Amino acid sequence: MCVIIDTNLASGVFGSPRRSDYVPLWQWIEERDGVIVYGGLLATELENMEKARRYLKTLSSAGKAHRTPDEIVKREESRIAGACRSDDPHVIALARITGARVLCSADKKLHKDFKDLCLVPSPKGRIYQSAQHKRVLRHDPNCVGR
């Protein structure tokens, strides 16, 4: 199962000490079948954050993070950019390519795009923002991040 971590929550997710809101997310990634997927503009944004960059490097070595080549994300992004409400078509493109159906983000417009079956086909996208959302952390067989 794949998760996309948007930059607007990345400092909390990758921060230290871990905030209680993200403990279930980390348990799912580290102890179960969770995988972080990133690429394109999102990869650039996350790699500009020191803690995120370090965590992603370690998780990649452990098979718990997968970087999608930027050119693949950009190509898909150009196909859907006009259909998005948010200013994050790169995140929607990444979901379409990887099969990720969990998004960790605080961006309400991006939430709408991520749950729009015309943009992110079935199964429907789910949003994780806090420990109360741990029920959305489940396996989706369409995730190609593994």
DSSP file (Angstrom, degrees, kcal/mol; ACC not computed):
  #  RESIDUE AA STRUCTURE BP1 BP2  ACC     N-H-->O    O-->H-N    N-H-->O    O-->H-N    TCO  KAPPA ALPHA  PHI   PSI    X-CA   Y-CA   Z-CA
    1    1 A M              0   0    0      0, 0.0    34,-1.9     0, 0.0     2,-0.3   0.000 360.0 360.0 360.0 133.8    0.0    0.0    0.0
    2    2 A C  E     -a   35   0A   0     97,-0.2    99,-0.8    32,-0.2   100,-0.8  -0.759 360.0-167.6-106.9 146.0    1.4    3.4   -1.0
    3    3 A V  E     -ab  36 102A   0     32,-2.5    34,-2.5    -2,-0.3     2,-0.5  -0.981  10.9-149.4-128.6 143.1    1.1    6.8    0.6
    4    4 A I  E     - b   0 103A   0     98,-2.3   100,-3.1    -2,-0.4     2,-0.7  -0.960  11.2-154.5-109.3 127.5    1.9   10.2   -0.8
    5    5 A I  E     - b   0 104A   0     -2,-0.5   100,-0.2    32,-0.4     2,-0.1  -0.906  12.0-145.1-106.6 111.9    3.1   12.7    1.8
    6    6 A D    >>  -     0   0    0     98,-2.6     3,-1.6    -2,-0.7     4,-0.8  -0.387  20.9-117.7 -73.1 152.0    2.5   16.3    0.7
    7    7 A T  H 3> S+     0   0    0      1,-0.3     4,-0.6     2,-0.2     3,-0.2   0.750 107.9  71.3 -64.6 -23.5    5.0   18.9    1.6
    8    8 A N  H 34 S+     0   0    0      1,-0.2    -1,-0.3     2,-0.1    97,-0.1   0.698 113.9  26.4 -71.2 -14.6    2.5   20.9    3.7
    9    9 A L  H X> S+     0   0    0     -3,-1.6     4,-2.5    95,-0.3     3,-0.5   0.389  96.1  97.5-117.3  -1.6    2.5   18.1    6.4
   10   10 A A  H 3X S+     0   0    0     -4,-0.8     4,-3.2     1,-0.2     5,-0.3   0.857  78.3  56.3 -60.1 -38.9    6.0   16.8    5.7
   11   11 A S  H 3X S+     0   0    0     -4,-0.6     4,-0.5     1,-0.2    -1,-0.2   0.879 113.2  42.4 -64.0 -35.1    7.7   18.7    8.5
   12   12 A G  H <4 S+     0   0    0     -3,-0.5     7,-0.7     2,-0.2    -2,-0.2   0.891 117.1  46.4 -74.2 -40.6    5.3   17.1   11.0
   13   13 A V  H  < S+     0   0    0     -4,-2.5    -2,-0.2     1,-0.2    -3,-0.2   0.930 123.6  32.5 -67.7 -45.9    5.5   13.6    9.5
   14   14 A F  H  < S+     0   0    0     -4,-3.2    -1,-0.2    -5,-0.2    -2,-0.2   0.471  98.7 113.7 -91.4  -2.4    9.3   13.6    9.2
   15   15 A G     <  -     0   0    0     -4,-0.5     4,-0.1    -5,-0.3    -3,-0.1  -0.094  67.2 -97.9 -67.4 167.1    9.9   15.7   12.3
   16   16 A S  S    S+     0   0    0      2,-0.1     2,-0.2     1,-0.1    -2,-0.1  -0.998 104.0  35.2-135.9 131.0   11.6   14.5   15.4
   17   17 A P  S    S-     0   0    0      0, 0.0     2,-0.2     0, 0.0    -1,-0.1   0.575 104.7-112.8 -72.0 161.4   10.3   13.6   17.9
   18   18 A R        -     0   0    0     -2,-0.2     2,-0.2     1,-0.1    -2,-0.1  -0.417  27.2-123.9 -65.9 129.9    7.4   12.0   16.0
   19   19 A R    >   -     0   0    0     -7,-0.7     3,-1.9    -2,-0.2     4,-0.5  -0.486  19.2-120.2 -71.5 145.3    4.1   13.7   16.6
   20   20 A S  G >  S+     0   0    0      1,-0.3     3,-0.8     2,-0.2    -1,-0.1   0.789 110.0  67.2 -59.2 -28.3    1.4   11.4   17.9
   21   21 A D  G 3  S+     0   0    0      1,-0.2    -1,-0.3     2,-0.1     4,-0.2   0.779 106.8  40.2 -62.1 -25.4   -0.7   12.2   14.9
   22   22 A Y  G <> S+     0   0    0     -3,-1.9     4,-2.5   -10,-0.1    -1,-0.2   0.401  85.9  94.7-108.1   2.0    1.8   10.4   12.7
   23   23 A V  H <> S+     0   0    0     -3,-0.8     4,-2.7    -4,-0.5     5,-0.2   0.933  87.5  48.9 -59.9 -47.0    2.7    7.4   14.9
   24   24 A P  H  > S+     0   0    0      0, 0.0     4,-2.1     0, 0.0    -1,-0.2   0.887 110.9  51.9 -60.6 -36.0    0.1    5.1   13.2
   25   25 A L  H  > S+     0   0    0     -4,-0.2     4,-2.1     2,-0.2    -2,-0.2   0.938 112.1  44.9 -63.3 -47.4    1.4    6.2    9.8
   26   26 A W  H  X S+     0   0    0     -4,-2.5     4,-3.3     2,-0.2     5,-0.4   0.883 111.5  52.6 -66.3 -38.5    5.0    5.3   10.8
   27   27 A Q  H  X>S+     0   0    0     -4,-2.7     4,-2.7     1,-0.2     5,-0.6   0.917 110.0  49.5 -61.4 -41.5    4.0    2.0   12.3
   28   28 A W  H  X5S+     0   0    0     -4,-2.1     6,-2.2    -5,-0.2     4,-0.9   0.889 116.6  41.6 -64.7 -40.1    2.2    1.1    9.1
   29   29 A I  H  <5S+     0   0    0     -4,-2.1    -2,-0.2     4,-0.2    -1,-0.2   0.945 123.8  35.2 -71.8 -49.1    5.3    2.0    7.0
   30   30 A E  H  <5S+     0   0    0     -4,-3.3    -2,-0.2    -5,-0.2    -3,-0.2   0.829 130.8  26.6 -79.1 -33.2    8.0    0.5    9.3
   31   31 A E  H  <5S+     0   0    0     -4,-2.7    -3,-0.2    -5,-0.4    -1,-0.2   0.600 124.3  26.3-110.0 -13.9    6.2   -2.6   10.6
   32   32 A R  S  <<S-     0   0    0     -4,-0.9    -4,-0.1    -5,-0.6    -3,-0.0  -0.090 106.1 -60.0-125.4-137.6    3.6   -3.5    7.9
   33   33 A D  S    S+     0   0    0     -2,-0.1    -4,-0.2     2,-0.0     2,-0.2   0.147  77.4 132.3-107.6  20.2    3.2   -3.0    4.2
   34   34 A G        -     0   0    0     -6,-2.2     2,-0.4    -7,-0.1   -32,-0.2  -0.475  30.2-175.9 -74.5 142.4    3.2    0.8    3.9
   35   35 A V  E     -a    2   0A   0    -34,-1.9   -32,-2.5    -2,-0.2     2,-0.4  -0.998  20.5-136.6-138.3 131.6    5.4    2.5    1.2
   36   36 A I  E     -ac   3  65A   0     28,-2.5    30,-2.8    -2,-0.4     2,-0.4  -0.753  21.9-163.3 -85.2 131.6    6.0    6.2    0.6
   37   37 A V  E     + c   0  66A   0    -34,-2.5   -32,-0.4    -2,-0.4     2,-0.3  -0.935  17.6 157.2-115.2 143.4    5.9    7.1   -3.1
   38   38 A Y  E     + c   0  67A   0     28,-2.0    30,-2.9    -2,-0.4     2,-0.3  -0.971   1.8 137.0-155.5 163.6    7.3   10.4   -4.4
   39   39 A G  E >>  + c   0  68A   0     -2,-0.3     3,-1.0    28,-0.2     4,-0.7  -0.915  47.6  31.3 167.7 170.3    8.6   11.8   -7.7
   40   40 A G  H 3> S-     0   0    0     28,-0.6     4,-1.6    -2,-0.3     3,-0.3  -0.287 123.8 -12.8  61.9-143.2    8.5   14.9   -9.9
   41   41 A L  H 3> S+     0   0    0      1,-0.2     4,-2.6     2,-0.2    -1,-0.2   0.846 136.6  60.0 -60.5 -35.7    8.0   18.2   -8.2
   42   42 A L  H <> S+     0   0    0     -3,-1.0     4,-2.8     1,-0.2     5,-0.2   0.909 103.3  51.1 -60.3 -41.8    7.1   16.5   -4.9
   43   43 A A  H  X S+     0   0    0     -4,-0.7     4,-2.7    -3,-0.3    -1,-0.2   0.922 110.4  49.1 -60.9 -43.7   10.5   14.8   -4.8
   44   44 A T  H  X S+     0   0    0     -4,-1.6     4,-0.9     2,-0.2    -2,-0.2   0.927 112.8  47.5 -61.1 -45.2   12.2   18.1   -5.3
   45   45 A E  H >< S+     0   0    0     -4,-2.6     3,-0.5     1,-0.2     4,-0.2   0.928 115.4  44.3 -63.1 -45.8   10.2   19.7   -2.6
   46   46 A L  H >< S+     0   0    0     -4,-2.8     3,-1.6     1,-0.2     7,-0.5   0.881 109.6  55.5 -68.4 -37.8   10.8   16.8   -0.1
   47   47 A E  H 3< S+     0   0    0     -4,-2.7    -1,-0.2     1,-0.3    -2,-0.2   0.676  98.4  63.3 -71.9 -14.9   14.5   16.6   -0.9
   48   48 A N  T << S+     0   0    0     -4,-0.9     2,-0.6    -3,-0.5    -1,-0.3   0.548  90.2  78.8 -80.6  -7.9   14.8   20.3   -0.1
   49   49 A M  S <> S-     0   0    0     -3,-1.6     4,-2.9    -4,-0.2     5,-0.2  -0.907  77.3-148.4-102.7 116.8   13.8   19.4    3.5
   50   50 A E  H  > S+     0   0    0     -2,-0.6     4,-2.4     1,-0.2     5,-0.2   0.889  94.1  45.1 -55.2 -48.3   16.8   17.9    5.3
   51   51 A K  H  > S+     0   0    0      1,-0.2     4,-2.6     2,-0.2    -1,-0.2   0.911 114.8  48.2 -65.6 -41.2   14.8   15.5    7.6
   52   52 A A  H  > S+     0   0    0      2,-0.2     4,-3.0     1,-0.2     5,-0.2   0.931 111.0  51.5 -63.0 -44.9   12.6   14.3    4.8
   53   53 A R  H  X S+     0   0    0     -4,-2.9     4,-2.0    -7,-0.5    -2,-0.2   0.915 112.1  46.2 -58.4 -45.3   15.6   13.7    2.5
   54   54 A R  H  X S+     0   0    0     -4,-2.4     4,-2.1    -5,-0.2    -1,-0.2   0.935 114.6  46.7 -64.6 -46.5   17.4   11.6    5.2
   55   55 A Y  H  X S+     0   0    0     -4,-2.6     4,-3.2     1,-0.2     5,-0.2   0.923 111.7  51.0 -61.5 -44.7   14.3    9.6    6.0
   56   56 A L  H  X S+     0   0    0     -4,-3.0     4,-2.5     1,-0.2    -1,-0.2   0.881 109.0  51.3 -62.9 -37.9   13.5    8.9    2.3
   57   57 A K  H  X S+     0   0    0     -4,-2.0     4,-1.8    -5,-0.2    -1,-0.2   0.937 114.0  43.5 -63.1 -46.3   17.1    7.8    1.7
   58   58 A T  H  X S+     0   0    0     -4,-2.1     4,-1.3     1,-0.2    -2,-0.2   0.923 115.5  48.1 -64.9 -45.1   16.9    5.3    4.6
   59   59 A L  H  <>S+     0   0    0     -4,-3.2     5,-3.3     1,-0.2     6,-0.8   0.862 108.4  55.0 -65.8 -35.9   13.4    4.1    3.7
   60   60 A S  H ><5S+     0   0    0     -4,-2.5     3,-1.4     4,-0.3    -1,-0.2   0.919 106.1  51.6 -62.3 -42.9   14.5    3.7    0.1
   61   61 A S  H 3<5S+     0   0    0     -4,-1.8    -1,-0.2     1,-0.3    -2,-0.2   0.826 111.5  48.1 -62.1 -31.1   17.3    1.4    1.1
   62   62 A A  T 3<5S-     0   0    0     -4,-1.3    -1,-0.3    -5,-0.1    -2,-0.2   0.407 118.2-111.3 -89.8   1.3   14.8   -0.6    3.2
   63   63 A G  T < 5S+     0   0    0     -3,-1.4    -3,-0.2    -4,-0.3    -2,-0.1   0.707  90.5 111.9  76.6  19.6   12.3   -0.9    0.3
   64   64 A K  S   <S+     0   0    0     -5,-3.3   -28,-2.5    -6,-0.2     2,-0.3   0.338  70.9  47.2-108.3   3.9    9.8    1.4    2.1
   65   65 A A  E     -c   36   0A   0     -6,-0.8     2,-0.4   -30,-0.2   -28,-0.2  -0.992  64.5-165.8-143.2 142.1   10.1    4.4   -0.2
   66   66 A H  E     -c   37   0A   0    -30,-2.8   -28,-2.0    -2,-0.3     2,-0.6  -0.989   8.7-151.3-133.6 124.2    9.9    4.4   -4.0
   67   67 A R  E     -c   38   0A   0     -2,-0.4   -28,-0.2   -30,-0.2   -30,-0.1  -0.853  11.0-149.1 -97.4 122.4   10.9    7.3   -6.2
   68   68 A T  E     -c   39   0A   0    -30,-2.9   -28,-0.6    -2,-0.6   -25,-0.1  -0.744  36.6 -95.9 -85.4 133.5    9.0    7.5   -9.5
   69   69 A P    >>  -     0   0    0      0, 0.0     4,-1.7     0, 0.0     3,-0.8  -0.211  29.3-128.4 -54.1 136.3   11.2    9.0  -12.3
   70   70 A D  H 3> S+     0   0    0      1,-0.3     4,-2.9     2,-0.2     5,-0.2   0.853 105.0  57.4 -55.6 -41.1   10.5   12.7  -12.7
   71   71 A E  H 3> S+     0   0    0      1,-0.2     4,-1.9     2,-0.2    -1,-0.3   0.845 105.7  50.7 -64.9 -32.3    9.9   12.5  -16.5
   72   72 A I  H <> S+     0   0    0     -3,-0.8     4,-2.0     2,-0.2    -1,-0.2   0.913 112.5  46.5 -68.9 -42.5    7.1   10.0  -16.0
   73   73 A V  H  X S+     0   0    0     -4,-1.7     4,-2.8     1,-0.2    -2,-0.2   0.927 112.3  50.5 -64.6 -45.2    5.4   12.2  -13.4
   74   74 A K  H  X S+     0   0    0     -4,-2.9     4,-2.2     1,-0.2    -1,-0.2   0.886 108.6  52.3 -61.4 -39.8    5.7   15.3  -15.6
   75   75 A R  H  X S+     0   0    0     -4,-1.9     4,-0.9    -5,-0.2    -1,-0.2   0.936 113.8  42.3 -62.9 -46.2    4.3   13.5  -18.6
   76   76 A E  H  X S+     0   0    0     -4,-2.0     4,-1.1     1,-0.2     3,-0.5   0.889 111.2  57.0 -67.9 -38.3    1.2   12.4  -16.6
   77   77 A E  H >X S+     0   0    0     -4,-2.8     4,-1.7     1,-0.2     3,-0.6   0.895 103.3  53.5 -58.8 -41.6    0.9   15.8  -15.0
   78   78 A S  H 3< S+     0   0    0     -4,-2.2     4,-0.3     1,-0.2    -1,-0.2   0.799 105.2  55.8 -66.3 -26.9    0.7   17.5  -18.3
   79   79 A R  H 3< S+     0   0    0     -4,-0.9    -1,-0.2    -3,-0.5    -2,-0.2   0.803 121.5  25.2 -72.9 -29.1   -2.2   15.2  -19.3
   80   80 A I  H XX S+     0   0    0     -4,-1.1     3,-1.9    -3,-0.6     4,-0.7   0.478  86.0 106.2-116.5  -4.3   -4.3   16.2  -16.3
   81   81 A A  G >< S+     0   0    0     -4,-1.7     3,-1.0     1,-0.3    -3,-0.1   0.835  81.4  51.2 -51.8 -43.4   -3.2   19.7  -15.2
   82   82 A G  G 34 S+     0   0    0     -4,-0.3    -1,-0.3     1,-0.2    -2,-0.1   0.682 105.4  57.3 -70.3 -17.0   -6.3   21.5  -16.5
   83   83 A A  G <4 S+     0   0    0     -3,-1.9    -1,-0.2    36,-0.0     2,-0.2   0.584  86.7  97.3 -89.3 -11.2   -8.7   19.1  -14.7
   84   84 A C    <<  -     0   0    0     -3,-1.0    26,-0.1    -4,-0.7    25,-0.0  -0.561  55.1-160.7 -84.8 141.8   -7.3   19.7  -11.2
   85   85 A R  S    S+     0   0    0     24,-0.3    -1,-0.1    -2,-0.2    25,-0.1   0.794  78.6  64.2 -80.6 -34.1   -8.9   22.2   -8.7
   86   86 A S  S    S-     0   0    0     23,-0.4    -2,-0.1    24,-0.1    22,-0.0  -0.223  89.6-118.3 -84.6 174.4   -5.7   22.3   -6.7
   87   87 A D  S    S+     0   0    0      1,-0.2     3,-0.2     2,-0.1    -1,-0.1  -0.041  95.8  86.0-100.2  30.1   -2.3   23.6   -7.7
   88   88 A D    >>  +     0   0    0      1,-0.1     4,-1.4     2,-0.1     3,-1.2  -0.341  35.0 143.8-126.0  51.2   -0.8   20.1   -7.2
   89   89 A P  H 3> S+     0   0    0      0, 0.0     4,-2.8     0, 0.0     5,-0.2   0.785  72.6  66.4 -62.5 -22.7   -1.3   18.1  -10.4
   90   90 A H  H 3> S+     0   0    0      2,-0.2     4,-1.9     1,-0.2     5,-0.1   0.850 100.4  49.3 -64.5 -33.4    2.1   16.5   -9.7
   91   91 A V  H <> S+     0   0    0     -3,-1.2     4,-2.0     2,-0.2    -1,-0.2   0.913 112.4  46.6 -70.9 -43.2    0.5   14.8   -6.7
   92   92 A I  H  X S+     0   0    0     -4,-1.4     4,-2.3     2,-0.2    -2,-0.2   0.911 111.5  52.1 -64.7 -42.0   -2.5   13.5   -8.7
   93   93 A A  H  X S+     0   0    0     -4,-2.8     4,-2.2     1,-0.2    -1,-0.2   0.912 108.5  51.2 -59.3 -43.0   -0.2   12.4  -11.5
   94   94 A L  H  X S+     0   0    0     -4,-1.9     4,-2.7     1,-0.2     6,-0.4   0.894 109.3  50.1 -62.5 -41.1    1.9   10.4   -8.9
   95   95 A A  H  X S+     0   0    0     -4,-2.0     4,-2.1     1,-0.2     5,-0.3   0.913 111.0  49.3 -63.6 -42.4   -1.2    8.7   -7.5
   96   96 A R  H  < S+     0   0    0     -4,-2.3    -2,-0.2     1,-0.2    -1,-0.2   0.886 116.4  42.3 -64.6 -39.3   -2.4    7.7  -11.0
   97   97 A I  H  < S+     0   0    0     -4,-2.2    -2,-0.2    -5,-0.2    -1,-0.2   0.919 123.9  33.1 -74.2 -45.6    1.1    6.3  -11.9
   98   98 A T  H  < S-     0   0    0     -4,-2.7    46,-3.4    -5,-0.2    47,-0.4   0.694  98.8-122.6 -90.0 -19.8    1.8    4.5   -8.7
   99   99 A G     <  +     0   0    0     -4,-2.1   -97,-0.2    -5,-0.3    43,-0.2   0.556  51.8 162.7  85.0   7.5   -1.6    3.4   -7.6
  100  100 A A        +     0   0    0     -6,-0.4    -1,-0.3    -5,-0.3   -97,-0.1  -0.409  15.6 176.0 -61.9 132.5   -1.2    5.2   -4.3
  101  101 A R        +     0   0    0    -99,-0.8    25,-2.5    -2,-0.1     2,-0.4   0.188  55.2  77.8-127.2  15.2   -4.6    5.7   -2.6
  102  102 A V  E     -bd   3 126A   0   -100,-0.8   -98,-2.3    23,-0.2     2,-0.4  -0.997  57.5-171.4-124.0 129.5   -3.6    7.3    0.7
  103  103 A L  E     -bd   4 127A   0     23,-2.6    25,-3.1    -2,-0.4     2,-0.8  -0.979  13.6-157.4-121.1 128.9   -2.7   11.0    0.8
  104  104 A C  E     +bd   5 128A   0   -100,-3.1   -98,-2.6    -2,-0.4     2,-0.3  -0.894  47.8 122.4-104.1 101.7   -1.2   12.7    3.8
  105  105 A S        -     0   0    0     -2,-0.8    -2,-0.1    23,-0.6   -98,-0.0  -0.990  57.3-149.4-158.7 154.7   -2.0   16.4    3.2
  106  106 A A        +     0   0    0     -2,-0.3     2,-0.8    21,-0.0    -1,-0.1   0.329  65.5 114.5-106.9   3.0   -3.8   19.4    4.7
  107  107 A D     >  -     0   0    0      1,-0.2     4,-2.1     2,-0.1     5,-0.1  -0.668  49.9-163.7 -83.0 109.4   -4.7   20.9    1.4
  108  108 A K  H  > S+     0   0    0     -2,-0.8     4,-1.9     1,-0.2    -1,-0.2   0.866  89.2  50.7 -63.4 -39.6   -8.5   20.8    1.0
  109  109 A K  H  > S+     0   0    0      1,-0.2     4,-2.1     2,-0.2   -23,-0.4   0.904 110.5  49.9 -65.7 -39.5   -8.5   21.4   -2.8
  110  110 A L  H  > S+     0   0    0      2,-0.2     4,-2.9     1,-0.2    -2,-0.2   0.873 105.8  57.5 -65.3 -36.5   -6.0   18.6   -3.2
  111  111 A H  H  X S+     0   0    0     -4,-2.1     4,-1.8     2,-0.2    -2,-0.2   0.933 106.9  48.7 -56.7 -46.0   -8.3   16.4   -1.0
  112  112 A K  H  X S+     0   0    0     -4,-1.9     4,-0.6     1,-0.2    -2,-0.2   0.917 112.9  46.8 -62.7 -43.7  -11.1   17.0   -3.5
  113  113 A D  H >< S+     0   0    0     -4,-2.1     3,-0.9     1,-0.2     7,-0.3   0.922 111.2  51.9 -61.7 -43.8   -8.9   16.2   -6.5
  114  114 A F  H 3< S+     0   0    0     -4,-2.9    11,-0.7     1,-0.3    -1,-0.2   0.802 112.6  45.0 -66.5 -29.9   -7.6   13.0   -4.8
  115  115 A K  H 3< S+     0   0    0     -4,-1.8     2,-0.7    -5,-0.2    -1,-0.3   0.499  86.9 107.1 -91.2  -4.5  -11.1   11.8   -4.1
  116  116 A D    XX  -     0   0    0     -3,-0.9     4,-3.3    -4,-0.6     3,-1.2  -0.657  60.4-154.5 -78.7 113.3  -12.3   12.6   -7.6
  117  117 A L  T 34 S+     0   0    0     -2,-0.7     5,-0.2     1,-0.3    -1,-0.2   0.692  93.0  61.8 -65.2 -18.1  -12.7    9.3   -9.4
  118  118 A C  T 34 S+     0   0    0      1,-0.1    -1,-0.3     3,-0.1    -5,-0.1   0.815 116.8  30.2 -73.7 -30.0  -12.3   11.0  -12.7
  119  119 A L  T <4 S+     0   0    0     -3,-1.2    -2,-0.2     1,-0.3    -1,-0.1   0.863 134.4  27.5 -93.6 -44.6   -8.8   12.1  -11.6
  120  120 A V  S  < S-     0   0    0     -4,-3.3     5,-0.3    -7,-0.3    -1,-0.3  -0.884  89.4-146.6-121.6  96.4   -7.8    9.2   -9.3
  121  121 A P        -     0   0    0      0, 0.0    -3,-0.1     0, 0.0    -4,-0.0  -0.007  42.7 -19.4 -64.4 168.8   -9.7    6.1  -10.5
  122  122 A S  S    S+     0   0    0     -5,-0.2     2,-0.1     2,-0.1     3,-0.0  -0.103 108.0  58.8 -51.5 142.5  -11.0    3.3   -8.3
  123  123 A P  S    S-     0   0    0      0, 0.0    17,-0.0     0, 0.0   -24,-0.0   0.517  99.3-116.4 -72.7 153.6  -10.3    2.5   -5.6
  124  124 A K        -     0   0    0     -2,-0.1    -9,-0.1     1,-0.1    -2,-0.1  -0.248  29.7-105.3 -61.9 141.2  -11.2    5.9   -4.2
  125  125 A G        -     0   0    0    -11,-0.7     2,-0.3    -5,-0.3   -23,-0.2  -0.326  32.5-152.1 -66.7 149.2   -8.4    8.0   -2.6
  126  126 A R  E     -d  102   0A   0    -25,-2.5   -23,-2.6    10,-0.1     2,-0.4  -0.922   6.2-134.4-125.4 150.0   -8.3    8.3    1.2
  127  127 A I  E     -d  103   0A   0     -2,-0.3     2,-0.5   -25,-0.2   -23,-0.2  -0.884  12.4-167.4-111.1 133.1   -6.9   11.2    3.3
  128  128 A Y  E     +d  104   0A   0    -25,-3.1   -23,-0.6    -2,-0.4     3,-0.1  -0.981  27.8 142.0-117.5 123.6   -4.7   10.8    6.3
  129  129 A Q        +     0   0    0     -2,-0.5     2,-0.3     1,-0.4    -1,-0.1   0.544  67.4   7.5-128.4 -24.0   -4.1   13.9    8.6
  130  130 A S  S >  S-     0   0    0   -108,-0.1     3,-2.4  -110,-0.0    -1,-0.4  -0.926  84.2 -86.4-152.8 172.7   -4.1   12.6   12.1
  131  131 A A  G >  S+     0   0    0      1,-0.3     3,-1.6    -2,-0.3     4,-0.1   0.750 118.8  70.6 -58.1 -24.6   -4.1    9.4   14.2
  132  132 A Q  G 3  S+     0   0    0      1,-0.3     3,-0.4     2,-0.1    -1,-0.3   0.696  94.2  56.7 -65.0 -17.6   -7.9    9.5   14.0
  133  133 A H  G X   +     0   0    0     -3,-2.4     3,-2.3     1,-0.2     4,-0.3   0.220  67.3 115.5 -98.0  13.7   -7.5    8.5   10.3
  134  134 A K  G X   +     0   0    0     -3,-1.6     3,-1.6     1,-0.3    -1,-0.2   0.733  62.7  73.6 -60.1 -20.7   -5.5    5.3   10.9
  135  135 A R  G 3  S+     0   0    0     -3,-0.4    -1,-0.3     1,-0.3    -2,-0.1   0.725  86.9  63.3 -64.9 -20.0   -8.4    3.2    9.5
  136  136 A V  G <  S+     0   0    0     -3,-2.3     2,-1.6     1,-0.1    -1,-0.3   0.601  78.1  95.5 -79.7  -9.4   -7.4    4.5    6.0
  137  137 A L    <   +     0   0    0     -3,-1.6     2,-0.3    -4,-0.3    -1,-0.1  -0.616  58.6 123.8 -85.4  86.4   -4.0    2.8    6.3
  138  138 A R        -     0   0    0     -2,-1.6     2,-0.2  -105,-0.1    -3,-0.0  -0.942  64.8 -82.2-142.7 163.5   -4.8   -0.5    4.5
  139  139 A H        -     0   0    0     -2,-0.3  -105,-0.1  -138,-0.1     3,-0.0  -0.407  32.0-172.3 -71.9 135.6   -3.4   -2.5    1.6
  140  140 A D    >   -     0   0    0     -2,-0.2     3,-1.6     1,-0.1  -138,-0.1  -0.994  17.5-148.4-122.9 121.0   -4.4   -1.6   -2.0
  141  141 A P  T 3  S+     0   0    0      0, 0.0    -1,-0.1     0, 0.0    -2,-0.0   0.665  90.6  70.0 -66.0 -15.3   -3.2   -4.2   -4.5
  142  142 A N  T 3   +     0   0    0    -43,-0.2     2,-0.3     2,-0.0   -42,-0.1   0.531  69.4 114.6 -81.2  -3.7   -2.8   -1.6   -7.3
  143  143 A C    <   -     0   0    0     -3,-1.6     3,-0.4   -44,-0.2   -44,-0.2  -0.516  43.8-172.9 -69.9 125.1    0.1    0.1   -5.6
  144  144 A V        +     0   0    0    -46,-3.4    -1,-0.1    -2,-0.3   -45,-0.1   0.278  61.0  97.6-101.1  10.2    3.3   -0.4   -7.7
  145  145 A G              0   0    0    -47,-0.4    -1,-0.2     1,-0.2  -109,-0.1   0.553 360.0 360.0 -76.2  -6.2    5.6    1.1   -5.1
  146  146 A R              0   0    0     -3,-0.4    -1,-0.2  -111,-0.1    -2,-0.1   0.431 360.0 360.0 -94.6 360.0    6.7   -2.3   -3.9
